[in-house]
Amino acid sequence: MLSFIVSLVSTYETHHGERPNLVYMNEMHYSYLREELPGVRDHDDVTAILGVDIALSDEALHPHVARVKFGENYILSS
């Protein structure tokens, strides 16, 4: 899961010219990600490793990344 998310971030950055700041995933994806990071206990450490925030959503069938402008009326996603 970690390599998949890193790949999503890289692909987004290549296509959009800026790094995403959010990854959408469901609880199952997050569990798989946490299994790959056994020494990491804190959620903030997970986001620091990824370099993006995490939004958990039951509607996220597959992880995907976005560039979110907080406080704005729109979200750019991929």
Steps between C-alpha positions, in 0.01 A plus 500: 500500500784738584663462158161541329435829680852626427437416134169689503669806650781488243263457205279784618800729539625412152161565337397811695832667575429513872501251781168374637433566866229243570444131443150356522475141619265275691561335837622176337763686294611684812532172690718354223713813502545483876603132473784609271620749762518287816734733689284804434240549771366850450271611217701822463812290439317312221405825329855631543639190329251535213535875474123536462200509732260206508124522458317181592187437295286190464432617144867471399505170313864562410745746653529823303680827554396862468623852546253656742487870572356513847250778554431529128188394311668242282722195504739393224530125483633221287 
